Amino acid sequence: MPSSHASIDDLSSESSYDSDEEFYLAQKEWEESLHQLQQIFSVVLLPFVGKWLGRRWSYWAYARYLRLGLGKAFVFEK
């Protein structure tokens, strides 16, 4: 038999190499996607939620100030 034919072991090692490479590429894409989600969360969602909570708290604090004034009752009333 000519030696130019690939043996079964050579083919299985090549397919193993291909699957390892595909796994590596898939893992890299997954990590990039997670990084993008983290950036979206930190750049878009956190400021939006902080702004919303800040406005909500300020409306509550101003309404309490109008009702009670700025004294001990403002801080300690139930």
Secondary structure, DSSP 8 states (H G I E B T S, - for coil): --TTS--HHHHHHHHHHHHHHHHHHHHHHHHHHHHHHHHHIIIIIHHHHHHHHHHHHHHHHHHHHHHH-SSHHHHH--
